[in-house]
Amino acid sequence: MATITDATGARHARILGVGGYRPSRVVPNAEIVDAIDSSDEWIRTRSGIVERRWATPEETVQMMSVAASRKALDRAGIDAKQVDCVIVSTVSHLMQTPSVAATIADELGTEHAAAFDISAACAGFCHGISMAADFIRGGSARHVLVIGVERLSDLTDVHDRGTAFIFADGAGAAVVGPSDAPGIGPVVWGSEGDRADLITSKTDWPTAMETGETPYLAMNGNPVFRWASFAMAKIGQEALDRAGITADELDCFVPHQANMRIIDALARSMKLPESVKIARDIAEMGNTSAASIPLALDRMIEEGQATSGETALFIAFGAGLVYAAQVVVVP
Ligand code: UT7
């Protein structure tokens, strides 16, 4: 019997560059409150959100992804032709097939890179980073482009008090490649599908087609808030433990930007010292789901808050319910 050759990859993987795209249209709380009988003060106090970005018609999922990716490739010093695989995490590309990853890979100028979309909601970017690291170490790819992108404004009912002020649009991308030293720690991830009804589309497609009802996003926010604030601290701690570092050794905390109070609660529960720099992009960007972590990291790097070689803890959570956390080295 013949034996087949196994793939062999790089010893380690790391993020080589990140990039973000923030849509041009700034939407302050004042523009949202009347339709949901709310107030700027309520939104700021309960969520920390001051304003968010909603994409214009030209700022499509594809357009925002390509812009963020070009920036990430440039920062990584990697040509699109060196990218072997493109992973796009999104729940708001409103075209069932083909994957948006395939057309993004083409527009960027990759040479027939493997390309596919994943659906892991707000945790999708962290899922993509974990997959990219494994592909590189396993020998399936040398450079992987991971994109988190959403146009949640298309799926948000502006009259829904529970969601209209939260969800927003944007794209973030990361180039992952081989490394001499560990750059992406072990992922801690999972799902709790028995709680899937907490964040869900209001209808499935067959019903939407029959009734004409738009499948807007619906969220039972408070139980999600409580789950995220407590359970996710344990997941973050496990990611630190598995990466072999303590909270005192951590430099940056870049959690999913869902709610400022969740970010604060996680930092408190994990007893992160004052020295840890915390991403607080939620105030200006709202909740951009899969895009929130790469956008927040991109901003921290641009503003000189996070510097190359530092460690950063990601914790992401969302519809499913699903979650993922890992420690990475800042590119
Ligand atoms: O990204 C994926 C994961 N998603 C999340 O992590 C989101 C998690 N959830 C949250 O961020 C929070 O639950 C929200 C910000 C969505 C809501 O904050 P909350 O503190 O959980 O508020 P609540 O739903 O418990 O409502 C508190 C009060 C209620 O009034 P009463 O019963 O206390 O009189 C609501 O009727 O606030 C009222 N309320 C509002 N008032 C003004 C609910 N929505 C609004 C609103 N404006 N938009």
Residues whose N, C-alpha, C, O or C-beta is under 5 A from the ligand:
A	BS01	UT7	I36 D37 S38 S39 W42 R46 S47 C122 R161 G162 G221 N222 V224 F225 A228 A258 N259 N287 F317 G318 A319
